[in-house]
Amino acid sequence: MSEKIVGISKVSRGFQITLLEDVRRILGINAPGDRIVYIEKDGEVLIRKL
């Protein structure tokens, strides 16, 4: 499996990040209320759409 950096986000004071437009497009997230899941695997965190 190859890796590609899609973008970089900065963590806010409230520990929030912005889900970048390219990431939303790749995951198919297109409406408020869409849900994502965080998966820990081998010391990394994956993000997937539910």
PDB file of N, CA, C and O in Angstrom:
ATOM      1  N   MET A   1       0.842  -1.174   0.000  1.00  0.00           N
ATOM      2  CA  MET A   1       0.000   0.000   0.000  1.00  0.00           C
ATOM      3  C   MET A   1       0.893   1.244   0.000  1.00  0.00           C
ATOM      4  O   MET A   1       1.760   1.389   0.862  1.00  0.00           O
ATOM      5  N   SER A   2       0.682   2.124  -0.952  1.00  0.00           N
ATOM      6  CA  SER A   2       1.486   3.341  -1.016  1.00  0.00           C
ATOM      7  C   SER A   2       0.848   4.434  -0.152  1.00  0.00           C
ATOM      8  O   SER A   2      -0.347   4.396   0.143  1.00  0.00           O
ATOM      9  N   GLU A   3       1.656   5.386   0.235  1.00  0.00           N
ATOM     10  CA  GLU A   3       1.175   6.496   1.057  1.00  0.00           C
ATOM     11  C   GLU A   3       1.289   7.781   0.272  1.00  0.00           C
ATOM     12  O   GLU A   3       2.211   7.956  -0.525  1.00  0.00           O
ATOM     13  N   LYS A   4       0.337   8.688   0.503  1.00  0.00           N
ATOM     14  CA  LYS A   4       0.336   9.985  -0.151  1.00  0.00           C
ATOM     15  C   LYS A   4      -0.178  11.015   0.844  1.00  0.00           C
ATOM     16  O   LYS A   4      -1.249  10.835   1.424  1.00  0.00           O
ATOM     17  N   ILE A   5       0.569  12.087   1.044  1.00  0.00           N
ATOM     18  CA  ILE A   5       0.084  13.163   1.915  1.00  0.00           C
ATOM     19  C   ILE A   5      -0.997  13.919   1.159  1.00  0.00           C
ATOM     20  O   ILE A   5      -0.766  14.413   0.056  1.00  0.00           O
ATOM     21  N   VAL A   6      -2.173  14.005   1.758  1.00  0.00           N
ATOM     22  CA  VAL A   6      -3.310  14.674   1.132  1.00  0.00           C
ATOM     23  C   VAL A   6      -3.396  16.124   1.599  1.00  0.00           C
ATOM     24  O   VAL A   6      -3.895  16.975   0.863  1.00  0.00           O
ATOM     25  N   GLY A   7      -2.927  16.416   2.789  1.00  0.00           N
ATOM     26  CA  GLY A   7      -2.958  17.775   3.318  1.00  0.00           C
ATOM     27  C   GLY A   7      -2.459  17.790   4.744  1.00  0.00           C
ATOM     28  O   GLY A   7      -2.125  16.751   5.314  1.00  0.00           O
ATOM     29  N   ILE A   8      -2.414  18.976   5.310  1.00  0.00           N
ATOM     30  CA  ILE A   8      -1.965  19.163   6.688  1.00  0.00           C
ATOM     31  C   ILE A   8      -2.965  20.059   7.396  1.00  0.00           C
ATOM     32  O   ILE A   8      -3.388  21.074   6.843  1.00  0.00           O
ATOM     33  N   SER A   9      -3.347  19.697   8.609  1.00  0.00           N
ATOM     34  CA  SER A   9      -4.255  20.501   9.427  1.00  0.00           C
ATOM     35  C   SER A   9      -3.542  20.925  10.699  1.00  0.00           C
ATOM     36  O   SER A   9      -2.646  20.233  11.182  1.00  0.00           O
ATOM     37  N   LYS A  10      -3.945  22.063  11.233  1.00  0.00           N
ATOM     38  CA  LYS A  10      -3.407  22.562  12.492  1.00  0.00           C
ATOM     39  C   LYS A  10      -4.448  22.332  13.591  1.00  0.00           C
ATOM     40  O   LYS A  10      -5.639  22.561  13.382  1.00  0.00           O
ATOM     41  N   VAL A  11      -3.995  21.884  14.746  1.00  0.00           N
ATOM     42  CA  VAL A  11      -4.884  21.636  15.879  1.00  0.00           C
ATOM     43  C   VAL A  11      -5.174  22.968  16.580  1.00  0.00           C
ATOM     44  O   VAL A  11      -4.255  23.724  16.895  1.00  0.00           O
ATOM     45  N   SER A  12      -6.462  23.247  16.820  1.00  0.00           N
ATOM     46  CA  SER A  12      -6.859  24.490  17.481  1.00  0.00           C
ATOM     47  C   SER A  12      -6.688  24.370  18.997  1.00  0.00           C
ATOM     48  O   SER A  12      -6.366  23.303  19.520  1.00  0.00           O
ATOM     49  N   ARG A  13      -6.908  25.480  19.681  1.00  0.00           N
ATOM     50  CA  ARG A  13      -6.834  25.459  21.153  1.00  0.00           C
ATOM     51  C   ARG A  13      -7.810  24.464  21.762  1.00  0.00           C
ATOM     52  O   ARG A  13      -7.536  23.884  22.813  1.00  0.00           O
ATOM     53  N   GLY A  14      -8.935  24.266  21.111  1.00  0.00           N
ATOM     54  CA  GLY A  14      -9.942  23.322  21.594  1.00  0.00           C
ATOM     55  C   GLY A  14      -9.701  21.902  21.094  1.00  0.00           C
ATOM     56  O   GLY A  14     -10.581  21.047  21.194  1.00  0.00           O
ATOM     57  N   PHE A  15      -8.492  21.646  20.548  1.00  0.00           N
ATOM     58  CA  PHE A  15      -8.102  20.336  20.012  1.00  0.00           C
ATOM     59  C   PHE A  15      -8.991  19.898  18.853  1.00  0.00           C
ATOM     60  O   PHE A  15      -9.263  18.709  18.688  1.00  0.00           O
ATOM     61  N   GLN A  16      -9.443  20.861  18.051  1.00  0.00           N
ATOM     62  CA  GLN A  16     -10.230  20.559  16.864  1.00  0.00           C
ATOM     63  C   GLN A  16      -9.353  20.720  15.627  1.00  0.00           C
ATOM     64  O   GLN A  16      -8.376  21.468  15.631  1.00  0.00           O
ATOM     65  N   ILE A  17      -9.726  20.000  14.566  1.00  0.00           N
ATOM     66  CA  ILE A  17      -9.058  20.150  13.280  1.00  0.00           C
ATOM     67  C   ILE A  17     -10.124  20.370  12.212  1.00  0.00           C
ATOM     68  O   ILE A  17     -11.291  20.033  12.407  1.00  0.00           O
ATOM     69  N   THR A  18      -9.712  20.935  11.091  1.00  0.00           N
ATOM     70  CA  THR A  18     -10.593  21.065   9.946  1.00  0.00           C
ATOM     71  C   THR A  18     -10.380  19.869   9.038  1.00  0.00           C
ATOM     72  O   THR A  18      -9.246  19.524   8.707  1.00  0.00           O
ATOM     73  N   LEU A  19     -11.473  19.238   8.636  1.00  0.00           N
ATOM     74  CA  LEU A  19     -11.398  18.127   7.688  1.00  0.00           C
ATOM     75  C   LEU A  19     -11.294  18.752   6.300  1.00  0.00           C
ATOM     76  O   LEU A  19     -12.269  19.301   5.786  1.00  0.00           O
ATOM     77  N   LEU A  20     -10.135  18.670   5.710  1.00  0.00           N
ATOM     78  CA  LEU A  20      -9.851  19.361   4.460  1.00  0.00           C
ATOM     79  C   LEU A  20     -10.760  18.916   3.317  1.00  0.00           C
ATOM     80  O   LEU A  20     -11.250  17.787   3.298  1.00  0.00           O
ATOM     81  N   GLU A  21     -10.974  19.819   2.374  1.00  0.00           N
ATOM     82  CA  GLU A  21     -11.864  19.540   1.246  1.00  0.00           C
ATOM     83  C   GLU A  21     -11.444  18.285   0.475  1.00  0.00           C
ATOM     84  O   GLU A  21     -12.296  17.472   0.116  1.00  0.00           O
ATOM     85  N   ASP A  22     -10.149  18.119   0.219  1.00  0.00           N
ATOM     86  CA  ASP A  22      -9.687  16.921  -0.499  1.00  0.00           C
ATOM     87  C   ASP A  22      -9.988  15.645   0.286  1.00  0.00           C
ATOM     88  O   ASP A  22     -10.355  14.627  -0.300  1.00  0.00           O
ATOM     89  N   VAL A  23      -9.833  15.697   1.601  1.00  0.00           N
ATOM     90  CA  VAL A  23     -10.124  14.533   2.447  1.00  0.00           C
ATOM     91  C   VAL A  23     -11.623  14.242   2.418  1.00  0.00           C
ATOM     92  O   VAL A  23     -12.026  13.085   2.302  1.00  0.00           O
ATOM     93  N   ARG A  24     -12.453  15.285   2.522  1.00  0.00           N
ATOM     94  CA  ARG A  24     -13.916  15.085   2.448  1.00  0.00           C
ATOM     95  C   ARG A  24     -14.314  14.455   1.118  1.00  0.00           C
ATOM     96  O   ARG A  24     -15.170  13.572   1.073  1.00  0.00           O
ATOM     97  N   ARG A  25     -13.689  14.912   0.040  1.00  0.00           N
ATOM     98  CA  ARG A  25     -13.996  14.368  -1.281  1.00  0.00           C
ATOM     99  C   ARG A  25     -13.585  12.900  -1.365  1.00  0.00           C
ATOM    100  O   ARG A  25     -14.360  12.066  -1.834  1.00  0.00           O
ATOM    101  N   ILE A  26     -12.380  12.581  -0.916  1.00  0.00           N
ATOM    102  CA  ILE A  26     -11.876  11.197  -0.965  1.00  0.00           C
ATOM    103  C   ILE A  26     -12.769  10.265  -0.151  1.00  0.00           C
ATOM    104  O   ILE A  26     -13.061   9.149  -0.581  1.00  0.00           O
ATOM    105  N   LEU A  27     -13.207  10.725   1.032  1.00  0.00           N
ATOM    106  CA  LEU A  27     -14.034   9.885   1.912  1.00  0.00           C
ATOM    107  C   LEU A  27     -15.517   9.911   1.555  1.00  0.00           C
ATOM    108  O   LEU A  27     -16.293   9.107   2.071  1.00  0.00           O
ATOM    109  N   GLY A  28     -15.913  10.825   0.678  1.00  0.00           N
ATOM    110  CA  GLY A  28     -17.328  10.928   0.314  1.00  0.00           C
ATOM    111  C   GLY A  28     -18.158  11.618   1.385  1.00  0.00           C
ATOM    112  O   GLY A  28     -19.350  11.344   1.524  1.00  0.00           O
ATOM    113  N   ILE A  29     -17.538  12.501   2.131  1.00  0.00           N
ATOM    114  CA  ILE A  29     -18.250  13.259   3.170  1.00  0.00           C
ATOM    115  C   ILE A  29     -18.750  14.538   2.524  1.00  0.00           C
ATOM    116  O   ILE A  29     -17.956  15.387   2.121  1.00  0.00           O
ATOM    117  N   ASN A  30     -20.082  14.677   2.424  1.00  0.00           N
ATOM    118  CA  ASN A  30     -20.611  15.820   1.704  1.00  0.00           C
ATOM    119  C   ASN A  30     -21.777  16.506   2.389  1.00  0.00           C
ATOM    120  O   ASN A  30     -22.442  17.341   1.776  1.00  0.00           O
ATOM    121  N   ALA A  31     -22.041  16.176   3.645  1.00  0.00           N
ATOM    122  CA  ALA A  31     -23.145  16.817   4.351  1.00  0.00           C
ATOM    123  C   ALA A  31     -22.844  16.894   5.843  1.00  0.00           C
ATOM    124  O   ALA A  31     -22.260  15.971   6.412  1.00  0.00           O
ATOM    125  N   PRO A  32     -23.243  17.996   6.474  1.00  0.00           N
ATOM    126  CA  PRO A  32     -23.132  18.049   7.941  1.00  0.00           C
ATOM    127  C   PRO A  32     -23.889  16.861   8.542  1.00  0.00           C
ATOM    128  O   PRO A  32     -24.981  16.520   8.089  1.00  0.00           O
ATOM    129  N   GLY A  33     -23.318  16.254   9.536  1.00  0.00           N
ATOM    130  CA  GLY A  33     -23.953  15.088  10.155  1.00  0.00           C
ATOM    131  C   GLY A  33     -23.368  13.771   9.662  1.00  0.00           C
ATOM    132  O   GLY A  33     -23.562  12.733  10.294  1.00  0.00           O
ATOM    133  N   ASP A  34     -22.637  13.801   8.515  1.00  0.00           N
ATOM    134  CA  ASP A  34     -21.932  12.582   8.102  1.00  0.00           C
ATOM    135  C   ASP A  34     -20.993  12.191   9.236  1.00  0.00           C
ATOM    136  O   ASP A  34     -20.461  13.054   9.935  1.00  0.00           O
ATOM    137  N   ARG A  35     -20.795  10.910   9.414  1.00  0.00           N
ATOM    138  CA  ARG A  35     -19.987  10.441  10.538  1.00  0.00           C
ATOM    139  C   ARG A  35     -18.720   9.776  10.050  1.00  0.00           C
ATOM    140  O   ARG A  35     -18.695   9.139   8.997  1.00  0.00           O
ATOM    141  N   ILE A  36     -17.649   9.937  10.849  1.00  0.00           N
ATOM    142  CA  ILE A  36     -16.385   9.271  10.572  1.00  0.00           C
ATOM    143  C   ILE A  36     -15.994   8.467  11.802  1.00  0.00           C
ATOM    144  O   ILE A  36     -16.475   8.714  12.908  1.00  0.00           O
ATOM    145  N   VAL A  37     -15.121   7.511  11.588  1.00  0.00           N
ATOM    146  CA  VAL A  37     -14.621   6.672  12.673  1.00  0.00           C
ATOM    147  C   VAL A  37     -13.099   6.735  12.646  1.00  0.00           C
ATOM    148  O   VAL A  37     -12.484   6.773  11.580  1.00  0.00           O
ATOM    149  N   TYR A  38     -12.503   6.745  13.835  1.00  0.00           N
ATOM    150  CA  TYR A  38     -11.047   6.748  13.980  1.00  0.00           C
ATOM    151  C   TYR A  38     -10.626   5.340  14.379  1.00  0.00           C
ATOM    152  O   TYR A  38     -11.158   4.772  15.333  1.00  0.00           O
ATOM    153  N   ILE A  39      -9.664   4.780  13.644  1.00  0.00           N
ATOM    154  CA  ILE A  39      -9.216   3.412  13.880  1.00  0.00           C
ATOM    155  C   ILE A  39      -7.722   3.432  14.177  1.00  0.00           C
ATOM    156  O   ILE A  39      -6.931   3.937  13.380  1.00  0.00           O
ATOM    157  N   GLU A  40      -7.335   2.876  15.336  1.00  0.00           N
ATOM    158  CA  GLU A  40      -5.913   2.782  15.697  1.00  0.00           C
ATOM    159  C   GLU A  40      -5.371   1.493  15.121  1.00  0.00           C
ATOM    160  O   GLU A  40      -5.931   0.419  15.341  1.00  0.00           O
ATOM    161  N   LYS A  41      -4.269   1.602  14.376  1.00  0.00           N
ATOM    162  CA  LYS A  41      -3.659   0.430  13.766  1.00  0.00           C
ATOM    163  C   LYS A  41      -2.148   0.638  13.709  1.00  0.00           C
ATOM    164  O   LYS A  41      -1.669   1.587  13.088  1.00  0.00           O
ATOM    165  N   ASP A  42      -1.419  -0.233  14.345  1.00  0.00           N
ATOM    166  CA  ASP A  42       0.058  -0.200  14.312  1.00  0.00           C
ATOM    167  C   ASP A  42       0.614   1.167  14.692  1.00  0.00           C
ATOM    168  O   ASP A  42       1.555   1.649  14.062  1.00  0.00           O
ATOM    169  N   GLY A  43       0.046   1.791  15.709  1.00  0.00           N
ATOM    170  CA  GLY A  43       0.552   3.076  16.202  1.00  0.00           C
ATOM    171  C   GLY A  43       0.139   4.275  15.380  1.00  0.00           C
ATOM    172  O   GLY A  43       0.622   5.380  15.628  1.00  0.00           O
ATOM    173  N   GLU A  44      -0.736   4.097  14.414  1.00  0.00           N
ATOM    174  CA  GLU A  44      -1.255   5.199  13.597  1.00  0.00           C
ATOM    175  C   GLU A  44      -2.762   5.239  13.710  1.00  0.00           C
ATOM    176  O   GLU A  44      -3.376   4.273  14.163  1.00  0.00           O
ATOM    177  N   VAL A  45      -3.367   6.339  13.307  1.00  0.00           N
ATOM    178  CA  VAL A  45      -4.815   6.478  13.351  1.00  0.00           C
ATOM    179  C   VAL A  45      -5.331   6.663  11.927  1.00  0.00           C
ATOM    180  O   VAL A  45      -4.884   7.553  11.204  1.00  0.00           O
ATOM    181  N   LEU A  46      -6.274   5.814  11.536  1.00  0.00           N
ATOM    182  CA  LEU A  46      -6.914   5.893  10.230  1.00  0.00           C
ATOM    183  C   LEU A  46      -8.271   6.553  10.388  1.00  0.00           C
ATOM    184  O   LEU A  46      -8.911   6.413  11.430  1.00  0.00           O
ATOM    185  N   ILE A  47      -8.711   7.262   9.381  1.00  0.00           N
ATOM    186  CA  ILE A  47     -10.031   7.898   9.393  1.00  0.00           C
ATOM    187  C   ILE A  47     -10.848   7.285   8.269  1.00  0.00           C
ATOM    188  O   ILE A  47     -10.402   7.231   7.123  1.00  0.00           O
ATOM    189  N   ARG A  48     -12.039   6.825   8.602  1.00  0.00           N
ATOM    190  CA  ARG A  48     -12.950   6.248   7.602  1.00  0.00           C
ATOM    191  C   ARG A  48     -14.355   6.803   7.792  1.00  0.00           C
ATOM    192  O   ARG A  48     -14.748   7.146   8.907  1.00  0.00           O
ATOM    193  N   LYS A  49     -15.099   6.889   6.715  1.00  0.00           N
ATOM    194  CA  LYS A  49     -16.502   7.290   6.799  1.00  0.00           C
ATOM    195  C   LYS A  49     -17.330   6.092   7.247  1.00  0.00           C
ATOM    196  O   LYS A  49     -17.114   4.970   6.790  1.00  0.00           O
ATOM    197  N   LEU A  50     -18.271   6.339   8.136  1.00  0.00           N
ATOM    198  CA  LEU A  50     -19.199   5.269   8.554  1.00  0.00           C
ATOM    199  C   LEU A  50     -20.288   5.098   7.524  1.00  0.00           C
ATOM    200  O   LEU A  50     -21.166   4.250   7.689  1.00  0.00           O
TER     201      LEU A  50
END
